[in-house]
Amino acid sequence: MARSGLYKSDVKKARDSLLAQGKNPSVDAVRIALGNTGSKTTIHKYLKELEEDGGADGRQVSISEALQDLVARLAAQLQEESNVHIDALRLEYVEKERLQAEALATLEKELDTARVHLKRAEGALQEEQTTHGRTRETLQQEMVARHTAEQQVTDLKERLAENEAHRRSLEEKHQHAREALEHYRQSVKEQRDQDQRRHEQQVQQLQAELRQVQQSIIVKQEDVTRINQEAARLVADLSHAQKALYDQQSHGRQLEQKLESLQTVEQRCQLLEAQFQEKDSHAEQIKVAAAEALKQAADTSVRMHALELELATAHAKLETQQSMAEELRAYMKRQDGPPADARVVP
């Protein structure tokens, strides 16, 4: 049984092809040329009819048909190669599309990661700015407290110097009073010695002048009393001055303690300034990391755009190749169409 659709023209083309190649067009050779299809009986029948239609004209026709068969085979080979090329392009396109999809997914994942990092960086930057503001306020408060304490120390030092000057003045006055009292005592002693000598030498004269001397002694005793009172007052002032000096010394020790606490505050201010500088550096690093993340996101967008362009180009090339293949198929169908006298073998 011949296969459905086996034409005499097909057998004729296979025979002419074998003749053109210098081969014997036997039934088996023709069947192999037809792709191992068709009944050998039918092929033999068609070969016999073709031999009966031979001769000079037949030879010319066979050459023409051989050329047509050659063209048909070349077209078929071209079609096959085109199909292979199209399949290869299709596979390449599928592979590229898969790779592009994977690259796109990777880039989207990287973009999401970059966005997460950027969001974290922005949060950290905001937190660092808040901490920076609080540190700045604390530093300003510490600086104000330090300035106030320094001003208090300066005022207390001035008061201490004034008290020291007042104490020295009191000591000088007390020393002058002692010297005056001693001088007066010495003077009184000398005067008494003179009076004693005069009394021994001029008893009579002294008796006459005794009243005047007594009056003078009373006056001098009053002066001595006044001087003693002044000395007692000076001693009391000296005592008060010494007490004030003791109070000032105690206050000075308190000031020294405040100075030590101020040194501690100053060290804390220096530590805060170092922390402030460190946080400024960390904020700059966060800004640099955010800029790098934005740059990576921009690079990712550029790569995605380039991949989209490449994908569009591949689509256009594929459509062009498919269009050429369709045109080639149409041309081959027009060239390989069945002749008018072709018959279908049942």
ZIHUKA-V257792 format. One record per run of one state. SS is the DSSP state (h for helix, s for strand, l for the rest). FROM is the first residue (numbers start at 1). LEN is the number of residues. If there is no record, write none. Layout:
((SS & FROM & LEN) (SS & FROM & LEN))
This chain:
((l & 1 & 7) (h & 8 & 13) (l & 21 & 6) (h & 27 & 7) (l & 34 & 6) (h & 40 & 13) (l & 53 & 3) (h & 56 & 146) (l & 202 & 1) (h & 203 & 133) (l & 336 & 11))
